[in-house]
């Protein structure tokens, strides 16, 4: 099935596929995906992508992988259709909205989200800094906090020895 056919028959699936092409194709947590009005919509949309083997589920979890060739082909399609810039802008805005604070209790979430945010930020360099600033801020804060956490663990390990 072509991307054009998906877009004509199911716009939500095409939109999700476009979003997925902006983030890291591995270890995609369902919690990072854009929200739909109804829960059934996300289930149907993921099911459609899974049915076409565009996504694979990791064991019985809510974590998915996208084949790297599907990832690349989707980006090429978006580029050809002139949709890459708007898709990257939407992805950046969405990640800025869902990216957690650097609170220690959120560390498992931001560690999951960091590779995806990093990928989006690397690719959205054409966006002005104001459009990227919220996401840049939280990524920076979490990286800083993560370094402190690792340093604290290292210090505790040294004390134990």
TITOR-682652 format. One record per residue: residue number from 0; residue in one letter; chain; x, y, z of N, C-alpha, C in turn. Coordinates in nm, 3 decimals. Layout:
BEGIN
{NUM A A {X Y Z} {X Y Z} {X Y Z}}
...
***
This chain:
BEGIN
{0 X A {0.085 -0.118 0.000} {0.000 0.000 0.000} {0.089 0.124 0.000}}
{1 X A {0.053 0.220 -0.082} {0.135 0.342 -0.090} {0.093 0.441 0.018}}
{2 X A {0.182 0.535 0.045} {0.155 0.638 0.144} {0.038 0.725 0.099}}
{3 X A {0.028 0.749 -0.033} {-0.083 0.828 -0.084} {-0.216 0.759 -0.058}}
{4 X A {-0.220 0.627 -0.073} {-0.343 0.552 -0.046} {-0.378 0.559 0.103}}
{5 X A {-0.280 0.549 0.188} {-0.305 0.559 0.332} {-0.361 0.697 0.364}}
{6 X A {-0.301 0.800 0.306} {-0.346 0.937 0.334} {-0.489 0.958 0.287}}
{7 X A {-0.524 0.901 0.171} {-0.660 0.916 0.119} {-0.762 0.837 0.200}}
{8 X A {-0.725 0.717 0.241} {-0.821 0.631 0.310} {-0.827 0.656 0.461}}
{9 X A {-0.718 0.701 0.521} {-0.716 0.719 0.666} {-0.614 0.827 0.703}}
{10 X A {-0.662 0.950 0.711} {-0.576 1.063 0.740} {-0.505 1.053 0.875}}
{11 X A {-0.573 0.995 0.975} {-0.511 0.983 1.108} {-0.391 0.890 1.104}}
{12 X A {-0.402 0.781 1.029} {-0.290 0.688 1.017} {-0.174 0.755 0.943}}
{13 X A {-0.205 0.831 0.840} {-0.101 0.903 0.766} {-0.032 1.005 0.856}}
{14 X A {-0.110 1.075 0.938} {-0.053 1.173 1.030} {0.039 1.107 1.132}}
{15 X A {-0.004 0.993 1.186} {0.079 0.923 1.283} {0.206 0.872 1.216}}
{16 X A {0.195 0.820 1.096} {0.311 0.772 1.022} {0.409 0.887 0.998}}
{17 X A {0.356 1.004 0.965} {0.441 1.122 0.944} {0.512 1.159 1.074}}
{18 X A {0.439 1.160 1.186} {0.501 1.191 1.315} {0.613 1.091 1.345}}
{19 X A {0.586 0.963 1.324} {0.684 0.859 1.353} {0.812 0.877 1.271}}
{20 X A {0.799 0.933 1.153} {0.917 0.953 1.069} {1.007 1.064 1.122}}
{21 X A {0.958 1.143 1.216} {1.037 1.253 1.273} {1.113 1.212 1.397}}
{22 X A {1.072 1.103 1.461} {1.136 1.062 1.586} {1.224 0.941 1.560}}
{23 X A {1.294 0.900 1.662} {1.380 0.782 1.655} {1.293 0.660 1.622}}
{24 X A {1.334 0.578 1.526} {1.248 0.466 1.486} {1.247 0.347 1.583}}
{25 X A {1.328 0.349 1.682} {1.336 0.236 1.777} {1.284 0.279 1.914}}
{26 X A {1.228 0.184 1.985} {1.178 0.204 2.122} {1.081 0.322 2.133}}
{27 X A {0.976 0.315 2.055} {0.874 0.420 2.053} {0.767 0.382 2.154}}
{28 X A {0.762 0.455 2.263} {0.661 0.432 2.365} {0.527 0.489 2.317}}
{29 X A {0.421 0.416 2.340} {0.289 0.465 2.299} {0.257 0.597 2.367}}
{30 X A {0.311 0.620 2.485} {0.282 0.744 2.558} {0.338 0.869 2.490}}
{31 X A {0.432 0.853 2.399} {0.490 0.968 2.331} {0.410 1.008 2.207}}
{32 X A {0.321 0.921 2.164} {0.245 0.945 2.041} {0.142 1.055 2.060}}
{33 X A {0.110 1.125 1.953} {0.003 1.227 1.961} {-0.128 1.164 2.006}}
{34 X A {-0.206 1.241 2.078} {-0.334 1.194 2.131} {-0.444 1.207 2.025}}
{35 X A {-0.539 1.119 2.035} {-0.657 1.124 1.948} {-0.778 1.154 2.036}}
{36 X A {-0.886 1.197 1.972} {-1.007 1.228 2.048} {-1.059 1.106 2.122}}
{37 X A {-1.058 0.994 2.055} {-1.108 0.869 2.115} {-0.996 0.767 2.124}}
{38 X A {-0.995 0.690 2.231} {-0.896 0.585 2.251} {-0.900 0.483 2.137}}
{39 X A {-1.019 0.458 2.084} {-1.034 0.361 1.975} {-0.956 0.404 1.851}}
{40 X A {-0.943 0.536 1.831} {-0.871 0.586 1.714} {-0.724 0.548 1.718}}
{41 X A {-0.661 0.564 1.833} {-0.519 0.531 1.844} {-0.499 0.380 1.829}}
{42 X A {-0.590 0.303 1.887} {-0.581 0.157 1.876} {-0.595 0.117 1.729}}
{43 X A {-0.691 0.175 1.659} {-0.712 0.144 1.517} {-0.592 0.188 1.434}}
{44 X A {-0.543 0.307 1.460} {-0.430 0.362 1.382} {-0.304 0.279 1.402}}
{45 X A {-0.272 0.245 1.527} {-0.156 0.160 1.552} {-0.177 0.023 1.490}}
{46 X A {-0.298 -0.027 1.501} {-0.330 -0.157 1.441} {-0.311 -0.156 1.290}}
{47 X A {-0.349 -0.048 1.226} {-0.330 -0.036 1.081} {-0.182 -0.039 1.045}}
{48 X A {-0.102 0.041 1.116} {0.043 0.044 1.090} {0.107 -0.090 1.122}}
{49 X A {0.059 -0.154 1.226} {0.108 -0.287 1.264} {0.069 -0.390 1.158}}
{50 X A {-0.053 -0.378 1.107} {-0.101 -0.470 1.003} {-0.020 -0.462 0.875}}
{51 X A {0.026 -0.343 0.840} {0.110 -0.326 0.721} {0.257 -0.352 0.751}}
{52 X A {0.287 -0.391 0.873} {0.424 -0.419 0.920} {0.511 -0.293 0.918}}
{53 X A {0.447 -0.175 0.929} {0.522 -0.051 0.943} {0.573 -0.036 1.086}}
{54 X A {0.502 -0.098 1.179} {0.541 -0.100 1.320} {0.546 -0.244 1.368}}
{55 X A {0.638 -0.270 1.460} {0.639 -0.399 1.528} {0.635 -0.371 1.678}}
{56 X A {0.564 -0.456 1.748} {0.549 -0.440 1.893} {0.660 -0.517 1.963}}
{57 X A {0.716 -0.457 2.066} {0.816 -0.525 2.148} {0.744 -0.609 2.253}}
{58 X A {0.756 -0.736 2.239} {0.690 -0.831 2.330} {0.546 -0.792 2.352}}
{59 X A {0.498 -0.797 2.472} {0.359 -0.759 2.502} {0.352 -0.620 2.564}}
{60 X A {0.438 -0.531 2.520} {0.444 -0.398 2.579} {0.376 -0.295 2.489}}
{61 X A {0.379 -0.172 2.534} {0.330 -0.060 2.454} {0.446 0.016 2.393}}
{62 X A {0.548 -0.058 2.354} {0.667 -0.002 2.290} {0.679 -0.064 2.151}}
{63 X A {0.707 0.022 2.054} {0.710 -0.020 1.915} {0.843 0.016 1.850}}
{64 X A {0.870 -0.052 1.740} {0.983 -0.018 1.654} {0.928 0.001 1.513}}
{65 X A {0.992 0.089 1.441} {0.958 0.112 1.301} {1.079 0.069 1.220}}
{66 X A {1.055 -0.008 1.116} {1.167 -0.053 1.033} {1.235 0.070 0.973}}
{67 X A {1.367 0.068 0.971} {1.442 0.186 0.925} {1.412 0.221 0.779}}
{68 X A {1.381 0.123 0.696} {1.347 0.153 0.556} {1.210 0.220 0.545}}
{69 X A {1.116 0.179 0.629} {0.985 0.245 0.633} {1.002 0.388 0.682}}
{70 X A {1.087 0.406 0.783} {1.117 0.538 0.837} {1.172 0.629 0.727}}
{71 X A {1.270 0.579 0.655} {1.332 0.656 0.548} {1.233 0.682 0.433}}
{72 X A {1.159 0.580 0.393} {1.063 0.596 0.284} {0.955 0.699 0.318}}
{73 X A {0.913 0.700 0.443} {0.812 0.798 0.486} {0.868 0.939 0.478}}
{74 X A {0.992 0.956 0.522} {1.054 1.089 0.514} {1.069 1.134 0.368}}
{75 X A {1.107 1.043 0.282} {1.119 1.077 0.139} {0.983 1.118 0.083}}
{76 X A {0.879 1.044 0.120} {0.744 1.076 0.075} {0.702 1.215 0.124}}
{77 X A {0.728 1.244 0.251} {0.694 1.376 0.306} {0.769 1.487 0.234}}
{78 X A {0.896 1.462 0.207} {0.979 1.560 0.134} {0.920 1.584 -0.006}}
{79 X A {0.887 1.476 -0.074} {0.832 1.485 -0.209} {0.699 1.562 -0.211}}
{80 X A {0.620 1.542 -0.107} {0.489 1.607 -0.098} {0.496 1.750 -0.042}}
{81 X A {0.617 1.792 -0.002} {0.634 1.926 0.053} {0.578 1.939 0.194}}
{82 X A {0.573 1.828 0.268} {0.514 1.826 0.402} {0.616 1.813 0.514}}
{83 X A {0.742 1.803 0.481} {0.843 1.773 0.583} {0.854 1.885 0.687}}
{84 X A {0.855 2.009 0.645} {0.873 2.121 0.739} {0.755 2.130 0.836}}
{85 X A {0.633 2.122 0.786} {0.517 2.131 0.876} {0.509 2.009 0.967}}
{86 X A {0.547 1.893 0.917} {0.546 1.772 1.000} {0.648 1.784 1.112}}
{87 X A {0.768 1.833 1.082} {0.871 1.849 1.184} {0.829 1.955 1.287}}
{88 X A {0.764 2.060 1.241} {0.715 2.163 1.334} {0.610 2.104 1.429}}
{89 X A {0.517 2.028 1.375} {0.414 1.964 1.459} {0.478 1.867 1.558}}
{90 X A {0.574 1.789 1.511} {0.641 1.692 1.599} {0.715 1.763 1.710}}
{91 X A {0.781 1.873 1.679} {0.854 1.949 1.780} {0.758 2.006 1.884}}
{92 X A {0.647 2.063 1.838} {0.548 2.118 1.930} {0.488 2.008 2.018}}
{93 X A {0.459 1.893 1.958} {0.401 1.783 2.036} {0.499 1.734 2.143}}
{94 X A {0.624 1.713 2.105} {0.722 1.665 2.204} {0.745 1.767 2.315}}
{95 X A {0.744 1.894 2.280} {0.759 1.997 2.384} {0.643 1.991 2.482}}
{96 X A {0.526 1.956 2.433} {0.408 1.948 2.518} {0.411 1.824 2.609}}
{97 X A {0.459 1.710 2.558} {0.454 1.585 2.636} {0.583 1.556 2.712}}
{98 X A {0.689 1.630 2.682} {0.817 1.602 2.748} {0.806 1.635 2.896}}
{99 X A {0.844 1.541 2.982} {0.827 1.564 3.127} {0.933 1.659 3.182}}
{100 X A {0.906 1.707 3.303} {1.002 1.793 3.370} {1.122 1.709 3.414}}
{101 X A {1.224 1.776 3.462} {1.346 1.706 3.504} {1.336 1.655 3.648}}
{102 X A {1.216 1.649 3.702} {1.196 1.593 3.835} {1.246 1.449 3.837}}
{103 X A {1.315 1.413 3.943} {1.376 1.280 3.955} {1.275 1.168 3.933}}
{104 X A {1.152 1.189 3.977} {1.050 1.084 3.963} {1.011 1.061 3.817}}
{105 X A {1.043 1.153 3.729} {1.013 1.140 3.586} {1.128 1.082 3.506}}
{106 X A {1.238 1.048 3.570} {1.360 1.014 3.496} {1.340 0.897 3.401}}
{107 X A {1.261 0.797 3.436} {1.241 0.684 3.344} {1.168 0.730 3.217}}
{108 X A {1.080 0.829 3.231} {1.007 0.879 3.114} {1.099 0.963 3.027}}
{109 X A {1.172 1.060 3.089} {1.256 1.143 3.003} {1.373 1.066 2.945}}
{110 X A {1.418 0.963 3.010} {1.523 0.881 2.949} {1.469 0.807 2.827}}
{111 X A {1.342 0.770 2.831} {1.276 0.708 2.716} {1.257 0.807 2.603}}
{112 X A {1.222 0.930 2.638} {1.189 1.031 2.538} {1.311 1.103 2.479}}
{113 X A {1.424 1.104 2.549} {1.541 1.180 2.504} {1.588 1.146 2.362}}
{114 X A {1.600 1.018 2.325} {1.645 0.990 2.188} {1.549 1.047 2.082}}
{115 X A {1.420 1.046 2.112} {1.321 1.096 2.018} {1.328 1.249 2.008}}
{116 X A {1.342 1.313 2.123} {1.353 1.459 2.124} {1.481 1.503 2.054}}
{117 X A {1.588 1.431 2.079} {1.716 1.464 2.015} {1.704 1.453 1.863}}
{118 X A {1.640 1.349 1.816} {1.622 1.330 1.671} {1.541 1.445 1.613}}
{119 X A {1.433 1.482 1.679} {1.349 1.591 1.631} {1.427 1.722 1.629}}
{120 X A {1.501 1.748 1.734} {1.577 1.874 1.741} {1.687 1.880 1.636}}
{121 X A {1.749 1.768 1.607} {1.853 1.766 1.503} {1.794 1.795 1.366}}
{122 X A {1.675 1.745 1.343} {1.615 1.760 1.210} {1.538 1.889 1.193}}
{123 X A {1.499 1.953 1.299} {1.415 2.073 1.288} {1.496 2.201 1.300}}
{124 X A {1.618 2.198 1.254} {1.706 2.315 1.266} {1.655 2.434 1.186}}
{125 X A {1.569 2.409 1.087} {1.515 2.519 1.006} {1.413 2.600 1.084}}
{126 X A {1.355 2.540 1.188} {1.258 2.613 1.270} {1.332 2.720 1.350}}
{127 X A {1.262 2.828 1.378} {1.328 2.931 1.458} {1.340 2.884 1.602}}
{128 X A {1.427 2.948 1.675} {1.461 2.905 1.810} {1.339 2.911 1.903}}
{129 X A {1.248 3.004 1.879} {1.128 3.014 1.964} {1.042 2.889 1.953}}
{130 X A {1.035 2.831 1.832} {0.955 2.710 1.812} {1.019 2.588 1.877}}
{131 X A {1.149 2.594 1.898} {1.221 2.480 1.955} {1.258 2.502 2.102}}
{132 X A {1.239 2.623 2.154} {1.294 2.658 2.284} {1.241 2.574 2.400}}
{133 X A {1.111 2.546 2.405} {1.058 2.468 2.516} {1.119 2.329 2.520}}
{134 X A {1.125 2.266 2.405} {1.182 2.131 2.399} {1.332 2.135 2.430}}
{135 X A {1.403 2.233 2.376} {1.545 2.247 2.407} {1.568 2.266 2.556}}
{136 X A {1.484 2.347 2.619} {1.498 2.373 2.762} {1.485 2.244 2.841}}
{137 X A {1.377 2.168 2.818} {1.355 2.047 2.898} {1.456 1.938 2.869}}
{138 X A {1.498 1.926 2.746} {1.602 1.828 2.713} {1.730 1.865 2.788}}
{139 X A {1.766 1.992 2.786} {1.886 2.036 2.857} {1.876 2.014 3.007}}
{140 X A {1.762 2.046 3.064} {1.742 2.027 3.208} {1.751 1.878 3.246}}
{141 X A {1.694 1.793 3.164} {1.696 1.649 3.193} {1.836 1.592 3.176}}
{142 X A {1.909 1.636 3.075} {2.046 1.590 3.058} {2.132 1.634 3.176}}
{143 X A {2.110 1.755 3.220} {2.183 1.805 3.337} {2.149 1.724 3.462}}
{144 X A {2.021 1.698 3.482} {1.977 1.619 3.598} {2.030 1.477 3.589}}
{145 X A {2.029 1.420 3.470} {2.076 1.283 3.452} {2.225 1.273 3.487}}
{146 X A {2.300 1.373 3.450} {2.443 1.374 3.484} {2.463 1.378 3.635}}
{147 X A {2.381 1.458 3.702} {2.388 1.466 3.847} {2.349 1.334 3.911}}
{148 X A {2.249 1.268 3.856} {2.206 1.138 3.909} {2.318 1.037 3.895}}
{149 X A {2.379 1.033 3.778} {2.489 0.939 3.754} {2.607 0.968 3.845}}
{150 X A {2.637 1.097 3.865} {2.746 1.134 3.955} {2.716 1.091 4.099}}
{151 X A {2.590 1.107 4.141} {2.551 1.067 4.276} {2.563 0.916 4.294}}
{152 X A {2.522 0.840 4.194} {2.533 0.694 4.201} {2.679 0.654 4.208}}
{153 X A {2.763 0.717 4.126} {2.906 0.689 4.126} {2.967 0.718 4.264}}
{154 X A {2.926 0.829 4.325} {2.976 0.865 4.458} {2.934 0.762 4.561}}
{155 X A {2.809 0.716 4.554} {2.761 0.614 4.647} {2.837 0.483 4.629}}
{156 X A {2.866 0.450 4.504} {2.943 0.327 4.479} {3.083 0.337 4.538}}
{157 X A {3.145 0.455 4.528} {3.277 0.475 4.584} {3.275 0.464 4.737}}
{158 X A {3.168 0.513 4.799} {3.154 0.505 4.944} {3.137 0.360 4.987}}
{159 X A {3.064 0.282 4.910} {3.043 0.141 4.943} {3.172 0.059 4.937}}
{160 X A {3.265 0.105 4.855} {3.390 0.026 4.839} {3.479 0.051 4.951}}
***
